[in-house]
Amino acid sequence: MPSENRRPAYPAVRDLAPGEHEELVRRLFARVPRGYDFLNRLLSLRRDVAWRRAMVKAMGLAGTPRVLDAAAGTGDVGVEVCLACPGATVAAVDFVPEMLLPSRAKFRKAGIAERARPLLGDAMRLPFPPGTFDAATVAFGIRNMPDRAAAMREIGRTLKPGAGLFVLEMVPPENALYRFYLTRLLPLLARRFTPDPAAYRYLADSILMFPQPDAFLAEMVAAGFSGPRKRRLTFGITYLFWGHKIQS
Ligand SMILES: C[S@@+](CC[C@H](N)C(=O)[O-])C[C@H]1O[C@@H](n2cnc3c(N)ncnc32)[C@H](O)[C@@H]1O
């Protein structure tokens, strides 16, 4: 029988104070990197790749943009950005070193190591001066930030006026079938493939607790982004949201 230490149980998101939520996210992502990409592809039937690609296409990058990828994880967005725009540079920021570790080899393999840089850092306290970036992305990360508004304000601080923030996120299920997959099937599949299946209970829980798409757009506006838009992807499992930093 695996010890409690190997298979922690995660409390429900709604029961967590913000500090506890952050601590849980750090702990959880420190445990998942081995096999993270594989499980992402498997459990989303490779839709995660298509979703990131759709986001990068929507960014319409050209020239030599500086892009912030906040909550970069294993660096998939950085690869897509650099392949889509040969002049782009990417700062791939994540606060869990174990998640960032594979990104270095990934960037090297994609031939973009000169342009994409993994950086250990907290999206709530970014180590960049105001107005550094031409665009920012957060893919499947904002859901893990206890204070989404503060995170978006901080990202906005590092953007040039008019620059876009692009957010990919999984939203609460629109239909019973997907809810069943998320809350029942996914934990079973995860048990088969990961040493930390309870992490997938957190995943389901954090998706259920995320606001409805229009409510999230309102949060973007309150955080200082104008003209917010959304695009429904794959039957509404995931949404792409974007808006532009208000010109001051
Ligand atoms: C589900 S993963 C997504 C990774 C990647 N963006 C992708 O598309 O696969 C969420 C990531 O957000 C990171 N994260 C959560 N809160 C963060 C914060 N405040 N600052 C930096 N990274 C954070 C976690 O460490 C984790 O790597």
The ligand as an SDF file (V2000), in Angstrom:
LIG
                    3D

 27 29  0  0  0  0  0  0  0  0999 V2000
   -1.2260   23.1370  -15.7460 C   0  0  0  0  0  0  0  0  0  0  0  0
    0.3960   23.7930  -15.7450 S   0  0  0  0  0  0  0  0  0  0  0  0
    0.4380   24.5910  -17.3150 C   0  0  0  0  0  0  0  0  0  0  0  0
    1.8150   24.6640  -17.8960 C   0  0  0  0  0  0  0  0  0  0  0  0
    1.9240   25.1800  -19.3010 C   0  0  0  0  0  0  0  0  0  0  0  0
    1.5400   26.5800  -19.4090 N   0  0  0  0  0  0  0  0  0  0  0  0
    1.1550   24.3490  -20.3020 C   0  0  0  0  0  0  0  0  0  0  0  0
    0.5430   24.9140  -21.1890 O   0  0  0  0  0  0  0  0  0  0  0  0
    1.2290   23.1130  -20.2170 O   0  0  0  0  0  0  0  0  0  0  0  0
    0.2730   25.1390  -14.6210 C   0  0  0  0  0  0  0  0  0  0  0  0
    1.6090   25.7620  -14.2770 C   0  0  0  0  0  0  0  0  0  0  0  0
    1.3650   26.9820  -13.5980 O   0  0  0  0  0  0  0  0  0  0  0  0
    2.4410   27.1730  -12.7060 C   0  0  0  0  0  0  0  0  0  0  0  0
    2.0670   28.2400  -11.7630 N   0  0  0  0  0  0  0  0  0  0  0  0
    0.9550   28.3080  -10.9930 C   0  0  0  0  0  0  0  0  0  0  0  0
    0.9500   29.4420  -10.2780 N   0  0  0  0  0  0  0  0  0  0  0  0
    2.0640   30.1270  -10.6220 C   0  0  0  0  0  0  0  0  0  0  0  0
    2.6130   31.3750  -10.2320 C   0  0  0  0  0  0  0  0  0  0  0  0
    2.0090   32.1640   -9.3190 N   0  0  0  0  0  0  0  0  0  0  0  0
    3.7600   31.7940  -10.7990 N   0  0  0  0  0  0  0  0  0  0  0  0
    4.3960   31.0140  -11.7130 C   0  0  0  0  0  0  0  0  0  0  0  0
    3.9400   29.8060  -12.1080 N   0  0  0  0  0  0  0  0  0  0  0  0
    2.7830   29.3640  -11.5710 C   0  0  0  0  0  0  0  0  0  0  0  0
    2.6500   25.7900  -12.1100 C   0  0  0  0  0  0  0  0  0  0  0  0
    3.9000   25.6560  -11.4940 O   0  0  0  0  0  0  0  0  0  0  0  0
    2.4990   24.9210  -13.3710 C   0  0  0  0  0  0  0  0  0  0  0  0
    3.7350   24.6920  -13.9810 O   0  0  0  0  0  0  0  0  0  0  0  0
  1  2  1  0
  2  3  1  0
  2 10  1  0
  3  4  1  0
  4  5  1  0
  5  6  1  0
  5  7  1  0
  7  8  2  0
  7  9  1  0
 10 11  1  0
 11 12  1  0
 11 26  1  0
 12 13  1  0
 13 14  1  0
 13 24  1  0
 14 15  1  0
 14 23  1  0
 15 16  2  0
 16 17  1  0
 17 18  1  0
 17 23  2  0
 18 19  1  0
 18 20  2  0
 20 21  1  0
 21 22  2  0
 22 23  1  0
 24 25  1  0
 24 26  1  0
 26 27  1  0
M  CHG  2   2   1   9  -1
M  END
$$$$
